[in-house]
Amino acid sequence: MLIDAKELENGHVVEADICIVGAGAAGIPMGLALNGSNKKVVILESGGLGYDKRTQSLYDGFNVGRETYPLGRNRLRYFGGTTGHWAGHCRPFDAFDFSKRDWIPHSGWPITIDELEPYLEQTQPILGLGKYDYDSLPEYAEQLGLDLLPLQSDRLINVMKHQSPPTRFGPVYQPVLEKSENVSVYLHSNVLELSANESASHVTSAEVAVIDGPRYKVKAKKFVLATGGLENVRLLLLSNKSASNGLGNSHNLVGRYYTDHILVRPALDISLTRSDQNFGMYFGSHEINGGRVFAILTASEALTRREELTRFRFHLYNTSPKYGNAIGGIFSGVDGAVEAAPLNRERGNSLSVHMAMEPIPNPDAFVRLSDKRDFLGQQKIEVNWQVSDDEKANVHRAIEICALEFARMGYGRAYAPTMGKRDEWPGTFTSGKHHCGATRMSDSPKTGVVDRNCRVFDVDNLYITGSSVFPTISHTNPTLNLIALALRLADHLKEKTA
């Protein structure tokens, strides 16, 4: 059921088996998974059923590292969370992404893809994605009558993404949760802190405030933070009465290793010299097998290992060229092309290539509390997103590889201003708005905040789910993967909550 917390009495106490903080991309799927179980579940959502300016302002914070998007604008604080404006691109991590890579410090997950695979399949219908099949791109392209690029397979490969409608969790799953007999969603409920016992080893209650309304608390056997990659950190740090550094922070790791995808949009443009390639599989999305799919380019595992790179992907877009002069000669020294193509301004004769790259985990990139407060008296956050020279070199090499591959195939010539400025970040470089890593998963409290089951080390009944637990983030979008982790946690709590 849905309950408006504005109607509660001041000092009210709610009791539950499981308390989930946050009704967004992770919290709602957990609620769906626990619906109909013998567990009494409470989900606390800061907002209501739609956008509210005052509630949204509680997300305001400060970028103190490399400048990126305003923190109060790239997340949504109401029922459904940031699924209210996500793009819907989905692909699971590869098995390779979970492994320790010797050339990437702090890489490696404590779980494998095999442990997540069943939940990835369960995530497909939640996101409206159709059949769980990411290995049939050639067959799908043939059925659709579309081409795939003849890539050199030990360099770049074609892979498939699924396209969610995109599913807006608020309106789609509100009717299910409204009818639930064991899952109650409390709207307008801002968790100020988690209260714990004297040793900070057990959470006793969530202290909740309603804007211009009552304050109340939730007592539960288990607590789950599902408030997103930044607010998960904030709430741990704000819960500092029993532990001065915040809950789960005995090794000073809460908020460290903050990361985000590195985007370059565009990374390069390709002026096409051939007209026999149908790029439709890469443009838009195509209905097949009960869902919609499209193709992207990514590095093969062989290339990634050989050149010791992080993961990256390329999206192809159908555009008119942006440049006033012929692009011949830009890559004449490296791409092996015989002569330059004349600039063709006809739409459809140029590709814009956008890139996303996996960053290198960095313990000095952080999320922390600032000395500024919101109108509820809570400290706002500071985010220090950092990028390194090694990542810059990876970006340049990935762009170069893409240009070389298009030249090898004979499809066109590349223009990439960055290639002449290797000491500079591209002017089109930004972040992906994928807040990850700052409560990372590990087998040891000395290297992470949560264990392989997403339980906070040293706190026996507190769990975290969402992208903040990712140790590394591959090249792909986080949503499908974080929902799968949330469903895995829901299964775990069904067994562990007495």
Secondary structure as UniProt FT lines:
FT   STRAND          2..4
FT   HELIX           5..7
FT   TURN            10..11
FT   STRAND          13..21
FT   TURN            25..26
FT   HELIX           27..34
FT   TURN            35..36
FT   STRAND          41..44
FT   HELIX           53..56
FT   HELIX           57..59
FT   STRAND          62..63
FT   TURN            71..73
FT   TURN            79..80
FT   HELIX           81..84
FT   STRAND          89..90
FT   HELIX           95..98
FT   TURN            102..103
FT   TURN            105..106
FT   HELIX           113..126
FT   TURN            127..128
FT   HELIX           137..144
FT   TURN            153..155
FT   STRAND          156..163
FT   HELIX           169..179
FT   STRAND          183..187
FT   STRAND          190..196
FT   TURN            198..199
FT   STRAND          203..209
FT   TURN            211..212
FT   STRAND          215..225
FT   TURN            229..230
FT   HELIX           231..238
FT   TURN            244..245
FT   TURN            247..248
FT   TURN            250..251
FT   TURN            254..255
FT   STRAND          262..272
FT   TURN            280..282
FT   STRAND          286..288
FT   TURN            289..290
FT   STRAND          291..299
FT   HELIX           301..307
FT   STRAND          312..319
FT   TURN            328..329
FT   TURN            332..334
FT   TURN            347..348
FT   STRAND          350..357
FT   TURN            363..364
FT   STRAND          366..373
FT   TURN            375..376
FT   STRAND          379..384
FT   HELIX           389..409
FT   STRAND          412..415
FT   HELIX           417..420
FT   TURN            422..423
FT   TURN            427..428
FT   STRAND          429..431
FT   TURN            438..439
FT   TURN            445..447
FT   TURN            452..453
FT   STRAND          455..456
FT   TURN            457..458
FT   TURN            460..461
FT   STRAND          462..464
FT   HELIX           467..469
FT   HELIX           479..496
//
